Amino acid sequence: MQQAVITILAVYAHLLCTRVFAQDNQYETIQLGAKNSILSGASVSRQIDGTAVFSNPATLAQSSGSSITLNSAAWSLTNISFTGKRQQLDITNNYLHNIPAMLAGDIQLRNKKAKLGYAIYHHVLDNLRFSERASGSNDIINNTESPGAEQYTADLHLNTDITEIAGVVGGGYRLTDHFYIGASAEFLFRTQTYQEGFHSFVTPNAPLNTRYNLVSAEQDIDMYFNNVMSRLKLGIAYKAKQWSAGVTVTTPTIRLYSYGEFRGDMNLGNLQVEDVATAGRKTYVVNTFMIGAHVQYKYPWSVSGGVSGKFGRLQTAVAANYYSSLKQYTVLDANSAAAFLPVDGAVPLQPAALFRAWSVNKPVLNLSCSFDYLLRPAFHVLFSARSDNHYGDDRPQGTGFQLAQKLWNIYHVTTGAMFKFNNSEVIAGIQYSTGTNTQYQLPYSTENIKEQSYLQGIPAYGKMHMSTISLLLSFSLVFLTKRQ
């Protein structure tokens, strides 16, 4: 039981160290629209629903009429497990979305060759509440001062909330009977709250120097920021009787507005942070406080391409999405506001490892395929499979902490059905997602705890696995004229 508790502490300490969030280390975890989610990738080459303005604005002009689409991920159950040498940790999160995750539509203009599109949706939506405490014995203090193993206790907590709401407007134009062009502008409003605490205490055994009856290390972070970004997408599409194809290019985001707050503390009590017995024990304090800080969070440029083919009752599609890289950059740095005690210039602390948040984007290539089978009039059976690779750095270098935790690639398999009646469509589907990293690094653990590492153990590796099952619902209303 004690060993299991120690493992929980180790895994949770990793969550504190990496500071990343579910649905925030992949580009395509959340797909826009239930129909687009089931037919993932097909929307690059042909119009699927109101998500065309986001997927490929050129395909907006492939149909006539106007429409409104509402959809929601009604229910989603996630399981994340870590398996180390001898133990396993399971964390299960259940949540219910009872509001639409997207509102989208298109408007037919008087010029029948042109159409406008719009969408408002959740691009990222995630929260996490977790806390744990562990206690036991370990030989931490040198035996000259404290012979044998000392009693210790530690507690951790993590509260995170991420919301990224996006709005996009654009238009498509039919150049000829087969070729279409389009462009759209997307605006993203991201808010992120992060609260973390790590507190560890050690009691010496009959110390020779009775002045020190408690050794401690405490770290606390309270961080909040919002960031407004914008990016452009250009698209081209081809449509014939049997085949259709499309290509899009998306620019990097540009920052329009940002605001950040950062409060942080690190307190070391009676700690011998230098591995020299004669260095003695001291108490150190460093804290930072910053309001109205500039924040930078961004996405790189990307390119997408897809092809769709129709063979009798079956319509199939394949697509590839490439996302370029961004070198490591600072999201928010509060080190300039740090204050030290004692103020003698000899504090052996490294606040940069605690008070600087950074991000990085590795190049990513995602592939997808989908199938749409007309079983009978007004009833379609849908299926797709796709990859969703992570862009974070699973071997981070440098100071500070990375805003990335889902350091594993995810694979999605989705199936569902579409019912058509009058001028409306109802789509229902189920999506299963899974991902594994067999060399997942835990920077913190309770193995070989040392004072020089601020009462934290050496890094360890294990297997991290996640699985998710989601229910997808969508309703689409078409008015004025029917789609072609």
N, C-alpha and C positions, 0 to 999 in steps of 0.2 A: 504493500500500500504506500509506504513512504517513497519507494523508488518511482512509483507511478506519479505521485505528487511532484517529485523532483523533475520528472520528464515534462509534466504540464508546465512547470515553471520555466523550464528551458525553452519549450516551444513558444510559450507566450512571450518570453523575453525576446525571441526572434521577431515576433510581430511588432514589438516596441522598437526594435533596432531598425528594421527596414522601413517602417512607416509607409506601408502601401495599402491599397484598398481593393477589395473585390470589384470586378468590372471596371478597373482603372489601369490595367496593364495590357489590355488587348483593345484593338480598334473596333472589333465587330461582335463583341459579346451581345450587345443589345442591337437587334435588327429593327428597322423601322417598319411597322405594320405587320399584322399577323400573316397576311398573304405573302408579303415580301420575305418574312422570316421562314415560311415553309418552302417558298420557291427561291431560296437564297441564291443571289448572283444573277438570276434571270432578268432582273430589272435593269441591268447594265445594257442589255441588248434590245429589250422591248418593254413597253409600258405594262406594269403589273397592277398598280393602283395609284393612289395619291402620292405615294413616296417617289414618284418619278422625278419630281423637282429636286430631290436630294440625290437619288441614284444616278440618273442621267437626264438632265433637263431637256435634251433633244427629243426624248421619247414622248414628251408632253404632247407634241403635235401629231402623234401617231393615231389619235382618236378625236372624235368630235363630241360635243356636249360638255357639261360641267358636272362635277361630283364633289361629295364630301365623304371623308373616311374617318371613322372613329375606331380605335382599337386599344386593347389593354392586355397586358400579361396578367391574367387573373390570379394565378397562384404559382409559386415557385418554391421548391424545397432543395436546399443545398447541404451537402455533407463534405467536410474537409477533414482529412485524417493524416497524421504524421506517424511514421513507423521508424523507430530508431533501432538500436541494437537488440533491445529486449522488450520494448514497450510500444504501445500505440495510443494515440490521442485522437478522439473523434469529437468534432465540433459540428453541430447541426443547427442550421438557421432556417426557420420557417417564416414566410411573410406573405401577406395578401395585398395585392394592388386592387383597390376598388375604385380607382379613377382612371380615365383614359390615359394611356401612355403617349398617345399621339393624336393630333387633329390635323388632317391634311386635306387638300382639295385642289381642284383646277377649275379655271374659268375660261370658257370659250369666248373669244373676241369676235367682233364683227368681221374682221378679216379671218376667214375660215382657215387660212394657212398658219395662223398664230394662236398660241394659247399661253395663259399665265398659270403659274402654280404657286402654292404656299404650303407651309407645314410648320407646326409647333410641336415639339416632342421632348421627351427626356432622353438625353444622350448618355448620361451616367446617373445612376440612382443607387446609393448604397449606404448602409450604416452598420456599425459593429459595436457591441457592448460586451466587454469581457474583463474578468478580474480573477485573480488567483493568489493563493498564499501557500508557502512551503516552509517547512522547518525540519531540522535534523542536526546532525553533527558532522564535522569535517575538520581536518587539520589545516587551519588557515593561518594562524599566527605562529611565528617562529617559536620553537620549543624552548628557547632561552627565556622568553617572556611568559609563555603559556604552554606548559608541557601537555602533549596529547591533543585529542580532537576537541574542538570548541563547539558549543551549542550556537546555532544561528537560526534566524527566521527572516523571511523575505516576502514582500507582497508586491503585486503589480496590478495595474489597471490600464485599460485602453478604451477610449470612447472616440469614435470617428463618425463623421457624417459628410457625405459627398453628394452634391447635386449639380448636374450640368444640364441646363435647359437651353435648347437651341431653337432658333427660328430661321426659316429660309424662304426666300422669294426668288422666282426666276421665270423664265419663259422659253418656249420652244417654237421653232419656225420650220415649216415644210418647204424645202428648197425645190424639190422635184417630187415625183410620185414615189421615189424610193429613198431619197436622202433628206436628213433632218439635222438641224443644228440647234444648240441651246446654251444658255448660261444661267447661273444662279449665284446668289450671294447668301452666305450663311453667317449668322451671328450667334455666338455661344456665350452664355453667362454661367460661369463656374463658381460655386461656393464650396469651401472645404473647412471643416472644423476638426481639430485634432487635439486630444487631451491624453497625456500619458504620464504615468508615475512608476518609479522603481525605487523601493526602499529595502535595504538589507542591513541587518544588525547581528553582531557577533559578540558573545560574552566570553572574555578570557577565563582560563582555568587557573585560579589561585595565582594571579600574576605577581611576578617579583616586584614590579613597580605598581603599587596599589592605586596610583593616581588614575590609571586607565581601566575602568571597569566596564566600558562599553566601546566597541568599535563600530562605526556605521558609515554607510554610503547612501545618499538619497539624490534622486534625479526627478525633476518634474518639468513638463512642457505643456503649455496651453497656447495653441496656434490657431489662427483663423485668417482666411484670405478670400477675396473674391476677385475675379478676373473676367473682363469682357474681351472677347476675341472675334475676329472676322476672317473669312477666307472666301475665295471665288472658285467656281467650278465651271469648266467649259466641256461641252459634250458634242459628239457627232454620232449619228445613228443611220443605219441602213435597214430597209424593210422590203422584202419581196414576198411572194406568195408562200414559199416554204421556209425561207431563211431570213434571219434578221441578225444584226450585229451592232455593237456600240463600243465607243471608246470615250473615256473621260480623263481630264487632267485637273487636279485640285492644287491650288497654291498653298504655300505655308500660311499659317495664321499670323495675323498682325494684332498687336495689343492695342485696344482702344481705351481701356480704363483698368485700374487695379487698386486694391486697398488691402493692407495686411496688418495683423496684430500678432505679436509674439511675446510671450512671458515664459521665462525659463529659469530654473534654479538647479545648482549642483552643490550639495553640502557633504563634505567628508569630515567625519568626526574621529579624532584620535587615530588617524590612519597613517601607516608608514608607506607612503606612495613610492619611495625610492628603495630599491632592493639592496639596501646597505644598512646593516644593523646599527651603525653609529649615526645614521641620519636622524633618528629620533622620530617621535610621533607628533603630529600637528593637526590642527583643525583648519580646514580651508572652506571658503564659501565663494561662489561666483553666481551672479544672477544677471539677467538681462530683461529689459522692458522696452518695447517698441510699439508705437501706435502710428498708424498712417503710413506704413512702409510701402515702398514700391514692390510689386510682385510680378514675376514673369513665369507664365505657364504657356506652352505652345505645342503645336502639332506640325509635323514636316509636310512637304509636298508629297502627293501620291498620284498614281495613274492606275486606271482600271480598264479592263477589256473583257468582252463576252460575246458569245455566239449562241443563237437559239435556232432550233430546227423543228419543223412540224412534220410528223409522219402518221398520217391517218388521224386516229384519235389521240395519239401521244405527241406531246410537245416537250422537248428536252432542251436544256441549256447548260453551258459550262462558262465559268468566269474565273479571272485571276485579278487580284488586287495587290499592287506593290506600294509599300510605304517606305519612303527614304529615311535616312538616319539624321539624328541630331547629336552632336557631341554633348558631353556632360555640361549642364548649365545650372546656375543657381536660381532657385525659385524664390526663396526668401532667406536673407542672411541677417541675423540679429547679433552677430558678434561685436559689431562696432559699439553697441550699447551696453556691453558687459561690464560689470563692476566686480572687483576682486577684494577679498579680505583674507589674510592681512594684506595691506597695500604696501608691499615691500619689493615688488618686482620679482619675487622668487617663488611664486605659487606654481607648482608643477602640474597645473591642470591644462586640459585641452578642450576648451569650450567649443572650438570649431567642430568637434565631433558630435556636439549636442545641439548647437544653436544655428546650424546651417542646413536648410532643406534644398535638395537638388533633384534633378531628373535627367534622364537620358533616353534616347530613342535609337534602338538598333534597327537595321533594315528588316522589313517583314514582307513575306510573300504568302498570301492566303489564296487557297483554291476552293472552288465549289462546283457542284453539279446538282441539277434538279430535274424533276419529272412531273408533268401535269397530264393526267389521263382522264379523258372524258368517258366516264363509265356509262352514263345515260344523259339525255338532255337535262340541262340545268344542274348536273351533279358531277363534280370533279374530284378525283383522288390525287393528292399532292404528296411529294416526297423530295427531300434534299439532304445532302451531306456536305459539310464544309470544315475547313481548318480555321483556327483563330489563334495565331501564334502571338506570344508575348514580345514586347519591345524593351523590357527592362534589362538591367545588367545583373546577372546572377552571380557575378564575381566582382562586386564593386570595388573601386580603388579611390583613394583620396579621402579628404575629411568631409564630415557632415553625414546626413542620412538621406537615403533615396526614397522618393515617393513612389514606391513600387513594391508589391507583395506577391502578386500572382505570377511568380517566376516559373510558370509552366505553360506549355502549349495546350490549347483546348480544342476538342473535336466535337462538333454538333451533328446530331442526326434528328431530323424533324419529319413528321408525317401528319397529315390532316385531310380535311375535306372542305369543299366550297359548294354552297347551295345558292342558286340564283332564282329569284322570283320577282316578277314585275321589273322595276328598275333598281333593285337592290341586290346586294350580295352579303351572305353571312359565311364567315370562315372560322373553323375551329381546328385546333391542332395540338399536338404534344411534342415537346422537344426534350431530348436527352443530351446532356453535355458531360464530357469527362476529360480529365487532364491529369498528368503525372509527371513529377520530376524526381528521378531516382537519386540525384545528388543535390538535394536541397540543403543549403547551408544554414545552420543555426549559430549565429555569431555569439550568442550568450548561452550559457548552460551553468549547471551547478557542479560540473565535473572539474576538479583541480582549481578550486576557487583561490584567488590570490588577492592580497591587498593592493598590489601594484596595478591590477586590472579593475580596481574599485569594487571589490567583492563580487566579481563576475567570473564565470568559468571560461574555459577555452572553447573555441568554436567546434561544432560537431556537424556531421552530415547524416542524412536519412532520406526516407522516401515520403514525399508529399503527394497525396492523391485527393482529387475533388470530383464530385459528381453532382449534377443538377437535373431536376426534371421540372418542366414548366408547362402550364396550360396557356395556350394562345387563343385569344378571341378577337374578332374584328367584325364590324358592320360598315357597309358602304352603301351610300344612297346616291344614285345617279338621277339627275333631273334635267330639264329642258329637252334634250334629245338623247337618244340611246347612243352608246359607244359603237364605233365601227367594228 
